[in-house]
Amino acid sequence: MSHTTIAKLNDHDWMADHYISLGCLSCQALERFFLHNAITKIIIRLDNDADSIYSDGSLAPNWGQEAGTSS
């Protein structure tokens, strides 16, 4: 379930927040956003995709689970 769906279900104005697609692991979009916006808080949401694969067909890590278990 997406963050916007959860926000709408909880009567939060989801359009009051900013959303950036990082294009997998690229930081370019985030760096560009920082150049034009004064940011004081960031919440990062990662996919929880257990069936993720690379373009060569090999199994990719579940980045959402990796981030959730790292300290």
PyMOL Python script that loads the backbone (N, CA, C, O; Angstrom):
from pymol import cmd

cmd.read_pdbstr("""\
ATOM      1  N   MET A   1       0.858  -1.164   0.000  1.00  0.00           N
ATOM      2  CA  MET A   1       0.000   0.000   0.000  1.00  0.00           C
ATOM      3  C   MET A   1       0.908   1.232   0.000  1.00  0.00           C
ATOM      4  O   MET A   1       1.873   1.302   0.761  1.00  0.00           O
ATOM      5  N   SER A   2       0.593   2.186  -0.847  1.00  0.00           N
ATOM      6  CA  SER A   2       1.454   3.359  -0.953  1.00  0.00           C
ATOM      7  C   SER A   2       1.225   4.341   0.190  1.00  0.00           C
ATOM      8  O   SER A   2       0.178   4.350   0.838  1.00  0.00           O
ATOM      9  N   HIS A   3       2.244   5.166   0.411  1.00  0.00           N
ATOM     10  CA  HIS A   3       2.152   6.198   1.444  1.00  0.00           C
ATOM     11  C   HIS A   3       0.962   7.121   1.184  1.00  0.00           C
ATOM     12  O   HIS A   3       0.257   7.504   2.117  1.00  0.00           O
ATOM     13  N   THR A   4       0.740   7.475  -0.073  1.00  0.00           N
ATOM     14  CA  THR A   4      -0.376   8.381  -0.377  1.00  0.00           C
ATOM     15  C   THR A   4      -1.721   7.737  -0.049  1.00  0.00           C
ATOM     16  O   THR A   4      -2.625   8.414   0.441  1.00  0.00           O
ATOM     17  N   THR A   5      -1.861   6.449  -0.311  1.00  0.00           N
ATOM     18  CA  THR A   5      -3.110   5.757   0.023  1.00  0.00           C
ATOM     19  C   THR A   5      -3.332   5.734   1.531  1.00  0.00           C
ATOM     20  O   THR A   5      -4.433   6.011   2.006  1.00  0.00           O
ATOM     21  N   ILE A   6      -2.287   5.404   2.278  1.00  0.00           N
ATOM     22  CA  ILE A   6      -2.397   5.386   3.745  1.00  0.00           C
ATOM     23  C   ILE A   6      -2.731   6.784   4.267  1.00  0.00           C
ATOM     24  O   ILE A   6      -3.559   6.923   5.168  1.00  0.00           O
ATOM     25  N   ALA A   7      -2.102   7.811   3.717  1.00  0.00           N
ATOM     26  CA  ALA A   7      -2.381   9.187   4.143  1.00  0.00           C
ATOM     27  C   ALA A   7      -3.846   9.540   3.883  1.00  0.00           C
ATOM     28  O   ALA A   7      -4.514  10.101   4.752  1.00  0.00           O
ATOM     29  N   LYS A   8      -4.339   9.217   2.703  1.00  0.00           N
ATOM     30  CA  LYS A   8      -5.740   9.528   2.378  1.00  0.00           C
ATOM     31  C   LYS A   8      -6.704   8.779   3.289  1.00  0.00           C
ATOM     32  O   LYS A   8      -7.714   9.342   3.713  1.00  0.00           O
ATOM     33  N   LEU A   9      -6.407   7.518   3.596  1.00  0.00           N
ATOM     34  CA  LEU A   9      -7.271   6.737   4.487  1.00  0.00           C
ATOM     35  C   LEU A   9      -7.304   7.309   5.900  1.00  0.00           C
ATOM     36  O   LEU A   9      -8.264   7.086   6.638  1.00  0.00           O
ATOM     37  N   ASN A  10      -6.261   8.045   6.278  1.00  0.00           N
ATOM     38  CA  ASN A  10      -6.188   8.656   7.609  1.00  0.00           C
ATOM     39  C   ASN A  10      -6.497  10.150   7.576  1.00  0.00           C
ATOM     40  O   ASN A  10      -6.130  10.883   8.495  1.00  0.00           O
ATOM     41  N   ASP A  11      -7.170  10.600   6.520  1.00  0.00           N
ATOM     42  CA  ASP A  11      -7.584  11.999   6.366  1.00  0.00           C
ATOM     43  C   ASP A  11      -6.430  12.988   6.428  1.00  0.00           C
ATOM     44  O   ASP A  11      -6.605  14.119   6.882  1.00  0.00           O
ATOM     45  N   HIS A  12      -5.241  12.567   5.972  1.00  0.00           N
ATOM     46  CA  HIS A  12      -4.085  13.461   5.876  1.00  0.00           C
ATOM     47  C   HIS A  12      -4.052  14.052   4.476  1.00  0.00           C
ATOM     48  O   HIS A  12      -4.318  13.353   3.498  1.00  0.00           O
ATOM     49  N   ASP A  13      -3.732  15.316   4.378  1.00  0.00           N
ATOM     50  CA  ASP A  13      -3.619  15.958   3.070  1.00  0.00           C
ATOM     51  C   ASP A  13      -2.308  15.502   2.423  1.00  0.00           C
ATOM     52  O   ASP A  13      -1.264  16.122   2.627  1.00  0.00           O
ATOM     53  N   TRP A  14      -2.363  14.424   1.647  1.00  0.00           N
ATOM     54  CA  TRP A  14      -1.162  13.842   1.049  1.00  0.00           C
ATOM     55  C   TRP A  14      -0.479  14.801   0.082  1.00  0.00           C
ATOM     56  O   TRP A  14       0.713  14.656  -0.186  1.00  0.00           O
ATOM     57  N   MET A  15      -1.209  15.773  -0.443  1.00  0.00           N
ATOM     58  CA  MET A  15      -0.617  16.731  -1.383  1.00  0.00           C
ATOM     59  C   MET A  15       0.207  17.795  -0.659  1.00  0.00           C
ATOM     60  O   MET A  15       0.889  18.587  -1.309  1.00  0.00           O
ATOM     61  N   ALA A  16       0.157  17.827   0.666  1.00  0.00           N
ATOM     62  CA  ALA A  16       0.964  18.775   1.434  1.00  0.00           C
ATOM     63  C   ALA A  16       2.413  18.306   1.547  1.00  0.00           C
ATOM     64  O   ALA A  16       3.289  19.082   1.926  1.00  0.00           O
ATOM     65  N   ASP A  17       2.666  17.038   1.218  1.00  0.00           N
ATOM     66  CA  ASP A  17       4.007  16.465   1.297  1.00  0.00           C
ATOM     67  C   ASP A  17       4.664  16.475  -0.079  1.00  0.00           C
ATOM     68  O   ASP A  17       3.987  16.642  -1.094  1.00  0.00           O
ATOM     69  N   HIS A  18       5.967  16.298  -0.112  1.00  0.00           N
ATOM     70  CA  HIS A  18       6.721  16.187  -1.361  1.00  0.00           C
ATOM     71  C   HIS A  18       7.132  14.734  -1.540  1.00  0.00           C
ATOM     72  O   HIS A  18       7.493  14.060  -0.576  1.00  0.00           O
ATOM     73  N   TYR A  19       7.074  14.253  -2.783  1.00  0.00           N
ATOM     74  CA  TYR A  19       7.445  12.879  -3.091  1.00  0.00           C
ATOM     75  C   TYR A  19       8.487  12.887  -4.199  1.00  0.00           C
ATOM     76  O   TYR A  19       8.352  13.611  -5.185  1.00  0.00           O
ATOM     77  N   ILE A  20       9.530  12.076  -4.030  1.00  0.00           N
ATOM     78  CA  ILE A  20      10.592  11.996  -5.032  1.00  0.00           C
ATOM     79  C   ILE A  20      10.862  10.527  -5.322  1.00  0.00           C
ATOM     80  O   ILE A  20      11.057   9.729  -4.405  1.00  0.00           O
ATOM     81  N   SER A  21      10.872  10.180  -6.591  1.00  0.00           N
ATOM     82  CA  SER A  21      11.294   8.849  -6.985  1.00  0.00           C
ATOM     83  C   SER A  21      12.800   8.879  -7.179  1.00  0.00           C
ATOM     84  O   SER A  21      13.314   9.665  -7.976  1.00  0.00           O
ATOM     85  N   LEU A  22      13.507   8.023  -6.453  1.00  0.00           N
ATOM     86  CA  LEU A  22      14.965   8.034  -6.523  1.00  0.00           C
ATOM     87  C   LEU A  22      15.509   7.165  -7.642  1.00  0.00           C
ATOM     88  O   LEU A  22      16.724   7.102  -7.824  1.00  0.00           O
ATOM     89  N   GLY A  23      14.658   6.497  -8.390  1.00  0.00           N
ATOM     90  CA  GLY A  23      15.149   5.691  -9.503  1.00  0.00           C
ATOM     91  C   GLY A  23      16.111   4.621  -9.039  1.00  0.00           C
ATOM     92  O   GLY A  23      17.270   4.587  -9.453  1.00  0.00           O
ATOM     93  N   CYS A  24      15.627   3.757  -8.185  1.00  0.00           N
ATOM     94  CA  CYS A  24      16.433   2.696  -7.556  1.00  0.00           C
ATOM     95  C   CYS A  24      17.389   3.306  -6.552  1.00  0.00           C
ATOM     96  O   CYS A  24      16.944   3.792  -5.513  1.00  0.00           O
ATOM     97  N   LEU A  25      18.678   3.299  -6.817  1.00  0.00           N
ATOM     98  CA  LEU A  25      19.633   3.754  -5.816  1.00  0.00           C
ATOM     99  C   LEU A  25      20.292   5.079  -6.173  1.00  0.00           C
ATOM    100  O   LEU A  25      21.264   5.471  -5.527  1.00  0.00           O
ATOM    101  N   SER A  26      19.793   5.772  -7.177  1.00  0.00           N
ATOM    102  CA  SER A  26      20.386   7.047  -7.585  1.00  0.00           C
ATOM    103  C   SER A  26      20.023   8.157  -6.603  1.00  0.00           C
ATOM    104  O   SER A  26      18.897   8.212  -6.109  1.00  0.00           O
ATOM    105  N   CYS A  27      20.974   9.034  -6.324  1.00  0.00           N
ATOM    106  CA  CYS A  27      20.742  10.169  -5.431  1.00  0.00           C
ATOM    107  C   CYS A  27      20.534  11.477  -6.204  1.00  0.00           C
ATOM    108  O   CYS A  27      20.343  12.526  -5.589  1.00  0.00           O
ATOM    109  N   GLN A  28      20.567  11.433  -7.526  1.00  0.00           N
ATOM    110  CA  GLN A  28      20.500  12.648  -8.328  1.00  0.00           C
ATOM    111  C   GLN A  28      19.229  13.450  -8.083  1.00  0.00           C
ATOM    112  O   GLN A  28      19.299  14.670  -7.933  1.00  0.00           O
ATOM    113  N   ALA A  29      18.083  12.806  -8.038  1.00  0.00           N
ATOM    114  CA  ALA A  29      16.822  13.532  -7.833  1.00  0.00           C
ATOM    115  C   ALA A  29      16.804  14.205  -6.471  1.00  0.00           C
ATOM    116  O   ALA A  29      16.359  15.347  -6.349  1.00  0.00           O
ATOM    117  N   LEU A  30      17.277  13.517  -5.458  1.00  0.00           N
ATOM    118  CA  LEU A  30      17.305  14.070  -4.104  1.00  0.00           C
ATOM    119  C   LEU A  30      18.275  15.242  -4.011  1.00  0.00           C
ATOM    120  O   LEU A  30      17.956  16.260  -3.398  1.00  0.00           O
ATOM    121  N   GLU A  31      19.454  15.108  -4.612  1.00  0.00           N
ATOM    122  CA  GLU A  31      20.429  16.197  -4.610  1.00  0.00           C
ATOM    123  C   GLU A  31      19.877  17.429  -5.313  1.00  0.00           C
ATOM    124  O   GLU A  31      20.059  18.549  -4.835  1.00  0.00           O
ATOM    125  N   ARG A  32      19.209  17.236  -6.435  1.00  0.00           N
ATOM    126  CA  ARG A  32      18.611  18.368  -7.163  1.00  0.00           C
ATOM    127  C   ARG A  32      17.505  19.025  -6.339  1.00  0.00           C
ATOM    128  O   ARG A  32      17.390  20.250  -6.316  1.00  0.00           O
ATOM    129  N   PHE A  33      16.695  18.212  -5.665  1.00  0.00           N
ATOM    130  CA  PHE A  33      15.635  18.745  -4.825  1.00  0.00           C
ATOM    131  C   PHE A  33      16.217  19.613  -3.714  1.00  0.00           C
ATOM    132  O   PHE A  33      15.678  20.680  -3.419  1.00  0.00           O
ATOM    133  N   PHE A  34      17.319  19.164  -3.089  1.00  0.00           N
ATOM    134  CA  PHE A  34      17.982  19.942  -2.033  1.00  0.00           C
ATOM    135  C   PHE A  34      18.478  21.295  -2.533  1.00  0.00           C
ATOM    136  O   PHE A  34      18.480  22.266  -1.776  1.00  0.00           O
ATOM    137  N   LEU A  35      18.895  21.373  -3.788  1.00  0.00           N
ATOM    138  CA  LEU A  35      19.386  22.636  -4.339  1.00  0.00           C
ATOM    139  C   LEU A  35      18.306  23.705  -4.390  1.00  0.00           C
ATOM    140  O   LEU A  35      18.607  24.897  -4.336  1.00  0.00           O
ATOM    141  N   HIS A  36      17.050  23.286  -4.495  1.00  0.00           N
ATOM    142  CA  HIS A  36      15.953  24.233  -4.703  1.00  0.00           C
ATOM    143  C   HIS A  36      14.965  24.326  -3.537  1.00  0.00           C
ATOM    144  O   HIS A  36      14.005  25.093  -3.609  1.00  0.00           O
ATOM    145  N   ASN A  37      15.182  23.569  -2.479  1.00  0.00           N
ATOM    146  CA  ASN A  37      14.232  23.538  -1.364  1.00  0.00           C
ATOM    147  C   ASN A  37      14.967  23.464  -0.028  1.00  0.00           C
ATOM    148  O   ASN A  37      15.954  22.743   0.114  1.00  0.00           O
ATOM    149  N   ALA A  38      14.473  24.211   0.935  1.00  0.00           N
ATOM    150  CA  ALA A  38      15.010  24.142   2.297  1.00  0.00           C
ATOM    151  C   ALA A  38      14.283  23.012   3.021  1.00  0.00           C
ATOM    152  O   ALA A  38      13.086  23.112   3.291  1.00  0.00           O
ATOM    153  N   ILE A  39      14.997  21.952   3.332  1.00  0.00           N
ATOM    154  CA  ILE A  39      14.398  20.760   3.926  1.00  0.00           C
ATOM    155  C   ILE A  39      14.878  20.602   5.368  1.00  0.00           C
ATOM    156  O   ILE A  39      16.067  20.748   5.651  1.00  0.00           O
ATOM    157  N   THR A  40      13.953  20.306   6.273  1.00  0.00           N
ATOM    158  CA  THR A  40      14.322  20.086   7.672  1.00  0.00           C
ATOM    159  C   THR A  40      14.074  18.650   8.122  1.00  0.00           C
ATOM    160  O   THR A  40      14.576  18.234   9.166  1.00  0.00           O
ATOM    161  N   LYS A  41      13.300  17.883   7.341  1.00  0.00           N
ATOM    162  CA  LYS A  41      12.976  16.512   7.731  1.00  0.00           C
ATOM    163  C   LYS A  41      12.791  15.658   6.482  1.00  0.00           C
ATOM    164  O   LYS A  41      12.143  16.081   5.525  1.00  0.00           O
ATOM    165  N   ILE A  42      13.364  14.455   6.496  1.00  0.00           N
ATOM    166  CA  ILE A  42      13.220  13.518   5.381  1.00  0.00           C
ATOM    167  C   ILE A  42      12.732  12.187   5.929  1.00  0.00           C
ATOM    168  O   ILE A  42      13.252  11.689   6.928  1.00  0.00           O
ATOM    169  N   ILE A  43      11.734  11.616   5.274  1.00  0.00           N
ATOM    170  CA  ILE A  43      11.272  10.271   5.575  1.00  0.00           C
ATOM    171  C   ILE A  43      11.489   9.457   4.311  1.00  0.00           C
ATOM    172  O   ILE A  43      10.948   9.786   3.255  1.00  0.00           O
ATOM    173  N   ILE A  44      12.271   8.407   4.416  1.00  0.00           N
ATOM    174  CA  ILE A  44      12.573   7.576   3.251  1.00  0.00           C
ATOM    175  C   ILE A  44      11.721   6.315   3.317  1.00  0.00           C
ATOM    176  O   ILE A  44      11.697   5.617   4.331  1.00  0.00           O
ATOM    177  N   ARG A  45      11.026   6.037   2.224  1.00  0.00           N
ATOM    178  CA  ARG A  45      10.192   4.850   2.121  1.00  0.00           C
ATOM    179  C   ARG A  45      10.773   3.977   1.010  1.00  0.00           C
ATOM    180  O   ARG A  45      10.953   4.437  -0.117  1.00  0.00           O
ATOM    181  N   LEU A  46      11.063   2.726   1.331  1.00  0.00           N
ATOM    182  CA  LEU A  46      11.613   1.801   0.357  1.00  0.00           C
ATOM    183  C   LEU A  46      10.614   0.685   0.084  1.00  0.00           C
ATOM    184  O   LEU A  46       9.796   0.336   0.935  1.00  0.00           O
ATOM    185  N   ASP A  47      10.698   0.138  -1.117  1.00  0.00           N
ATOM    186  CA  ASP A  47       9.849  -0.993  -1.471  1.00  0.00           C
ATOM    187  C   ASP A  47      10.144  -2.184  -0.570  1.00  0.00           C
ATOM    188  O   ASP A  47      11.274  -2.387  -0.127  1.00  0.00           O
ATOM    189  N   ASN A  48       9.122  -2.949  -0.316  1.00  0.00           N
ATOM    190  CA  ASN A  48       9.276  -4.216   0.391  1.00  0.00           C
ATOM    191  C   ASN A  48       8.932  -5.299  -0.622  1.00  0.00           C
ATOM    192  O   ASN A  48       7.866  -5.911  -0.556  1.00  0.00           O
ATOM    193  N   ASP A  49       9.847  -5.528  -1.560  1.00  0.00           N
ATOM    194  CA  ASP A  49       9.588  -6.384  -2.704  1.00  0.00           C
ATOM    195  C   ASP A  49      10.449  -7.639  -2.636  1.00  0.00           C
ATOM    196  O   ASP A  49      11.605  -7.632  -3.059  1.00  0.00           O
ATOM    197  N   ALA A  50       9.885  -8.708  -2.105  1.00  0.00           N
ATOM    198  CA  ALA A  50      10.627  -9.956  -1.935  1.00  0.00           C
ATOM    199  C   ALA A  50      10.917 -10.643  -3.266  1.00  0.00           C
ATOM    200  O   ALA A  50      11.801 -11.498  -3.324  1.00  0.00           O
ATOM    201  N   ASP A  51      10.210 -10.301  -4.326  1.00  0.00           N
ATOM    202  CA  ASP A  51      10.393 -10.946  -5.629  1.00  0.00           C
ATOM    203  C   ASP A  51      11.173 -10.077  -6.602  1.00  0.00           C
ATOM    204  O   ASP A  51      11.040 -10.236  -7.815  1.00  0.00           O
ATOM    205  N   SER A  52      11.973  -9.173  -6.097  1.00  0.00           N
ATOM    206  CA  SER A  52      12.723  -8.245  -6.928  1.00  0.00           C
ATOM    207  C   SER A  52      13.850  -8.969  -7.677  1.00  0.00           C
ATOM    208  O   SER A  52      14.559  -9.793  -7.099  1.00  0.00           O
ATOM    209  N   ILE A  53      14.005  -8.649  -8.976  1.00  0.00           N
ATOM    210  CA  ILE A  53      15.082  -9.249  -9.771  1.00  0.00           C
ATOM    211  C   ILE A  53      15.816  -8.175 -10.556  1.00  0.00           C
ATOM    212  O   ILE A  53      15.249  -7.141 -10.910  1.00  0.00           O
ATOM    213  N   TYR A  54      17.091  -8.443 -10.822  1.00  0.00           N
ATOM    214  CA  TYR A  54      17.886  -7.572 -11.681  1.00  0.00           C
ATOM    215  C   TYR A  54      17.549  -7.855 -13.134  1.00  0.00           C
ATOM    216  O   TYR A  54      16.896  -8.853 -13.436  1.00  0.00           O
ATOM    217  N   SER A  55      17.986  -6.990 -14.035  1.00  0.00           N
ATOM    218  CA  SER A  55      17.676  -7.155 -15.457  1.00  0.00           C
ATOM    219  C   SER A  55      18.250  -8.445 -16.036  1.00  0.00           C
ATOM    220  O   SER A  55      17.755  -8.941 -17.048  1.00  0.00           O
ATOM    221  N   ASP A  56      19.289  -8.994 -15.406  1.00  0.00           N
ATOM    222  CA  ASP A  56      19.850 -10.259 -15.898  1.00  0.00           C
ATOM    223  C   ASP A  56      19.093 -11.480 -15.362  1.00  0.00           C
ATOM    224  O   ASP A  56      19.458 -12.617 -15.659  1.00  0.00           O
ATOM    225  N   GLY A  57      18.035 -11.243 -14.568  1.00  0.00           N
ATOM    226  CA  GLY A  57      17.210 -12.320 -14.043  1.00  0.00           C
ATOM    227  C   GLY A  57      17.626 -12.824 -12.674  1.00  0.00           C
ATOM    228  O   GLY A  57      16.917 -13.636 -12.080  1.00  0.00           O
ATOM    229  N   SER A  58      18.764 -12.361 -12.157  1.00  0.00           N
ATOM    230  CA  SER A  58      19.203 -12.807 -10.832  1.00  0.00           C
ATOM    231  C   SER A  58      18.404 -12.092  -9.735  1.00  0.00           C
ATOM    232  O   SER A  58      17.926 -10.972  -9.918  1.00  0.00           O
ATOM    233  N   LEU A  59      18.278 -12.763  -8.607  1.00  0.00           N
ATOM    234  CA  LEU A  59      17.501 -12.241  -7.489  1.00  0.00           C
ATOM    235  C   LEU A  59      18.186 -11.023  -6.880  1.00  0.00           C
ATOM    236  O   LEU A  59      19.375 -11.068  -6.564  1.00  0.00           O
ATOM    237  N   ALA A  60      17.449  -9.954  -6.718  1.00  0.00           N
ATOM    238  CA  ALA A  60      17.966  -8.723  -6.102  1.00  0.00           C
ATOM    239  C   ALA A  60      17.597  -8.709  -4.623  1.00  0.00           C
ATOM    240  O   ALA A  60      16.615  -9.335  -4.225  1.00  0.00           O
ATOM    241  N   PRO A  61      18.373  -8.002  -3.807  1.00  0.00           N
ATOM    242  CA  PRO A  61      18.018  -7.896  -2.393  1.00  0.00           C
ATOM    243  C   PRO A  61      16.670  -7.203  -2.197  1.00  0.00           C
ATOM    244  O   PRO A  61      16.248  -6.409  -3.038  1.00  0.00           O
ATOM    245  N   ASN A  62      16.013  -7.499  -1.114  1.00  0.00           N
ATOM    246  CA  ASN A  62      14.784  -6.809  -0.741  1.00  0.00           C
ATOM    247  C   ASN A  62      15.211  -5.577   0.043  1.00  0.00           C
ATOM    248  O   ASN A  62      15.398  -5.648   1.258  1.00  0.00           O
ATOM    249  N   TRP A  63      15.367  -4.447  -0.642  1.00  0.00           N
ATOM    250  CA  TRP A  63      15.946  -3.235  -0.052  1.00  0.00           C
ATOM    251  C   TRP A  63      15.130  -2.736   1.125  1.00  0.00           C
ATOM    252  O   TRP A  63      15.707  -2.206   2.074  1.00  0.00           O
ATOM    253  N   GLY A  64      13.814  -2.880   1.106  1.00  0.00           N
ATOM    254  CA  GLY A  64      12.986  -2.453   2.227  1.00  0.00           C
ATOM    255  C   GLY A  64      13.318  -3.225   3.489  1.00  0.00           C
ATOM    256  O   GLY A  64      13.426  -2.644   4.569  1.00  0.00           O
ATOM    257  N   GLN A  65      13.479  -4.540   3.354  1.00  0.00           N
ATOM    258  CA  GLN A  65      13.848  -5.374   4.500  1.00  0.00           C
ATOM    259  C   GLN A  65      15.285  -5.106   4.934  1.00  0.00           C
ATOM    260  O   GLN A  65      15.574  -5.063   6.130  1.00  0.00           O
ATOM    261  N   GLU A  66      16.190  -4.924   3.969  1.00  0.00           N
ATOM    262  CA  GLU A  66      17.599  -4.615   4.287  1.00  0.00           C
ATOM    263  C   GLU A  66      17.694  -3.342   5.117  1.00  0.00           C
ATOM    264  O   GLU A  66      18.401  -3.313   6.125  1.00  0.00           O
ATOM    265  N   ALA A  67      16.992  -2.293   4.708  1.00  0.00           N
ATOM    266  CA  ALA A  67      17.033  -1.015   5.412  1.00  0.00           C
ATOM    267  C   ALA A  67      16.370  -1.123   6.775  1.00  0.00           C
ATOM    268  O   ALA A  67      16.819  -0.497   7.736  1.00  0.00           O
ATOM    269  N   GLY A  68      15.312  -1.908   6.866  1.00  0.00           N
ATOM    270  CA  GLY A  68      14.590  -2.048   8.124  1.00  0.00           C
ATOM    271  C   GLY A  68      15.347  -2.823   9.181  1.00  0.00           C
ATOM    272  O   GLY A  68      15.073  -2.670  10.372  1.00  0.00           O
ATOM    273  N   THR A  69      16.300  -3.658   8.768  1.00  0.00           N
ATOM    274  CA  THR A  69      17.037  -4.463   9.733  1.00  0.00           C
ATOM    275  C   THR A  69      18.434  -3.926  10.005  1.00  0.00           C
ATOM    276  O   THR A  69      19.114  -4.412  10.909  1.00  0.00           O
ATOM    277  N   SER A  70      18.878  -2.926   9.233  1.00  0.00           N
ATOM    278  CA  SER A  70      20.224  -2.385   9.466  1.00  0.00           C
ATOM    279  C   SER A  70      20.185  -1.350  10.585  1.00  0.00           C
ATOM    280  O   SER A  70      19.167  -0.693  10.805  1.00  0.00           O
ATOM    281  N   SER A  71      21.288  -1.217  11.276  1.00  0.00           N
ATOM    282  CA  SER A  71      21.316  -0.276  12.397  1.00  0.00           C
ATOM    283  C   SER A  71      22.045   0.996  12.045  1.00  0.00           C
ATOM    284  O   SER A  71      22.158   1.894  12.880  1.00  0.00           O
TER     285      SER A  71
END
""", "prot")
cmd.dss("prot")
cmd.show_as("cartoon", "prot")
cmd.util.cbc("prot")
cmd.orient("prot")
